């Protein structure tokens, strides 16, 4: 839960720190990782001055608008469980963490006076007396505080407080609490500040209002210390969402010894234990590719966050996880990766989702800071739950409650489907699509995204059918399997790919047939197939805009039928035409890898008997877009970008919600995975032809599984659950491996289906 880092005054500082040249505004303890939208949390930041001009505390900068200070170039160092940065005011800040507390170590030059440089816009301060001042601010990254209080004990230096804040992509408010202690120097003075005005009295602030009362949002307490004996000052901050007392208990229990090196070592060991589920032979592989791989795995495990025991909303014996940010982003890659490398945590997340349903009445599609997040697409927790079921993550899971939850998504429209569940269910049930001009008044939500919500509802229903079948609910399995075919109702076979070139002339490619919005009367409405792509109106399709796809184009969403790919390939003209269309998508600029819906299309060449092309584009995107540079993540991470690169580099990718992993050539000569300490390793080994440069020998020529010839271009979860050896031979040319009809991934809708469902129940 505790994630301390430096917060930068940057445009997209959603996780606090950004690698750019913007100044540092503070060091805070609660963060979410890689999210989009408004920045999240960043509550109760500390800021440290080496001293104040003329030794006058009132002359230090306090507000978040005035205190930001430049970082020393190239001074940042980050590792799992540790972060360090030097500021141009001569302060070095180091930080590490336990589960619910942060420990900071602030280092000083030790000179009697220092020259302080803040930002390039501010004149330097010369001869500032050495007497560190630490302030603690009630502000958060979004400046969303609506209430709060803070007090300092002038004898002990303990600072406690709380505030009420907004979630960054949701509805409601949350409360957070902290407890800070300091060690290493005698306290000279203490006081409070509001905005940039500091006083020694009072020692507490209560009910400090936002807005015009505190124009910058900043308000809090300050402590000034005598020069530390070893020029180092420790700050320990416990955090909680329950109470100040709980925050203090967390700090005292987890960092009672104040031993920075011990805390850092424990954090590093904890990360090593988590990452030990994966081993690679990196012989010949560049350091940059290794860094890309391991940092991707690391980021995959940053969220959702384990807040078990810190839930103020209800009492439960079930685990509680938060920061599902958002399941629309994470269900496609992150949760399937955790299913393999951390099944215990993934199982707890599934249990937490079910418990949220018990107490909130609906599964979340997005949830952060104990608040309901906005629903971006379908009810994709349905996919996460079904994925866990078919991959046997069952420990402690109440499958009856799980089934009740997903059926609620499919059948019961909530009052506000903008934050949970699904909308337009009357039409979805009766006509099999979401009409562009629907008159459904059973609930409210943004009247947008009819295509993207529709294809996701269809896949969600298909996944519910798997759960129903596994729980012996045959009639339901048939019903939801039929609804899974509803995506076809958006297919307009006559829609052409028309666009304007740079001169404004209307052009048209040979590609015909795209998903399009439909009206209540059954006719098609129009959305430009390239709209909301990098080549046309990129930023026009969001949660509350009027178009019919979300953060992607009809071109992109026309590939989304992962359960019915045989039909999609047929509709697009057969395997050769499908492969050509998909290749064009990846080479024309229409594809954008910064959003998760583009992940699976990298690998969907498998369904057209061209697995080599999936391998080609995997190796094209890595390392071109996924690499170890500061810009080496093509979009907001949400813990999913790292999952994509990790999967791709290991040589397989999941079709989330199905027991299917699509195989490509790995980036290492050998990859070993073991989810449980007592389990066997699942080993993927390149026996012959491995190319450490990843430039030429990137195509699987033949394979052998546990000593037997293996021709399918996909594999099931049994390989990872039970262990085994998959041997690959790779080469420079596209071969015949995985191209026979019987070697293609399954498609679950046989010939003879129309929009009304199967011809016979036995086909389910």
Beta strands, then each sheet from edge to edge (+ up, - down):
strand 1: 5-8
strand 2: 24-28
strand 3: 46-49
strand 4: 77-79
strand 5: 82-86
strand 6: 92-97
strand 7: 101-107
strand 8: 113-116
strand 9: 125-129
strand 10: 133-137
strand 11: 147-152
strand 12: 159-166
strand 13: 170-171
strand 14: 173-183
strand 15: 187-194
strand 16: 197-199
strand 17: 204-206
strand 18: 219-225
strand 19: 232-240
strand 20: 278-281
strand 21: 305-306
strand 22: 321-322
strand 23: 367-368
strand 24: 371-373
strand 25: 491-500
strand 26: 506-515
strand 27: 652-654
strand 28: 661-663
strand 29: 670-673
strand 30: 682-688
strand 31: 699-705
strand 32: 708-709
strand 33: 714-715
strand 34: 724-731
sheet 1: 1+ 2-
sheet 2: 3+ 10- 18+ 15- 16+
sheet 3: 4+ 5- 6+ 7- 19+ 14- 12+ 11- 17+
sheet 4: 8+ 9-
sheet 5: 13+ 24- 23+
sheet 6: 20+ 29- 30+ 34+ 31- 32+
sheet 7: 21+ 22-
sheet 8: 25+ 26-
sheet 9: 27+ 28- 33+
end
